[in-house]
Amino acid sequence: MTTYLATDRSTEKPVTLHELGRMYADKEPIVSLTAYDSSFAALLDRAGVDIILIGDSAGNVIQGHKSTLPVTLEQMVYHTECVARGSKRAMVAADLPWGAYQESKEQALRSASKLMAAGAHMVKLEGGLCMTETVRFLTERGIPVWAHIGLTPQSVNMLGGYRIQGKDEANAKRMKAEALAHQEAGAVAMLYELIPAALGKELTDILRIPTVGIGAGADCSGQVLVLQDMLGIYPGKPARFVKNFMDGAGSIEAAVRNFVGAVKDRSFPAPEHCY
């Protein structure tokens, strides 16, 4: 782990889609954390985080809402601008928020274009088969898309809460079809949230693009956590897949470096963080 703890990595070659492909081919784990401002973006960047995600989780951890649904496109553009100013090496990904892309492919293009103009290198959107044509529409127009299936927080009301997805055979089969369809549509990466570890491995093995998990087991191509969860500062009981990396760390930057090292050497997530 010490390889990733000692140096300022923000001076290294920027993480591009080509570099993500290289990491995927070399089976080097991809590290992602959320950030919403320039200062934390710079800290994550020099600590070696590969993808900084401006998540609509800002609705929970920044704004104090109970879900991500109140977050607006204008707010996401603002946070993306802030993070892009602070990041030098890391790839910057931004969530398309609720209501900014579901209406039509054209609406999705307008919204994604604003996030890209604000400094994002790719956008993330939630949804299964109903979103594959949107993914195709965006990628054909030069916008890299990170597709998100499993637990999709923007659909929390339809899902009946924050529940593990893909536990039964029918839903696991559906998710496999969704993952393959997103890949065929041109998605550059997949995010799996809150699914059984065995399914996370299956969904990773069937694809030719990187997969990043949050509560999806240790066999994904990489891992992502919400920064406030990883630092143990978000109030309430943490999810099983969360580890508090501030425990035993002397600073926030040390905690982030410990997270980077733990993902890179595959000691996180451990069995106790998986379903």
Secondary structure as UniProt FT lines:
FT   HELIX           2..4
FT   HELIX           9..11
FT   HELIX           17..25
FT   TURN            26..27
FT   STRAND          30..34
FT   HELIX           38..47
FT   STRAND          51..54
FT   TURN            56..57
FT   HELIX           58..61
FT   TURN            62..63
FT   TURN            69..70
FT   HELIX           73..86
FT   STRAND          91..95
FT   TURN            98..99
FT   HELIX           105..117
FT   TURN            118..119
FT   STRAND          122..126
FT   HELIX           129..131
FT   HELIX           132..139
FT   TURN            140..142
FT   STRAND          145..150
FT   HELIX           153..155
FT   HELIX           156..159
FT   HELIX           169..185
FT   STRAND          189..193
FT   HELIX           197..205
FT   STRAND          211..214
FT   TURN            218..219
FT   STRAND          222..225
FT   HELIX           227..230
FT   TURN            231..232
FT   TURN            240..241
FT   TURN            245..248
FT   HELIX           252..264
FT   TURN            265..266
FT   HELIX           271..273
//
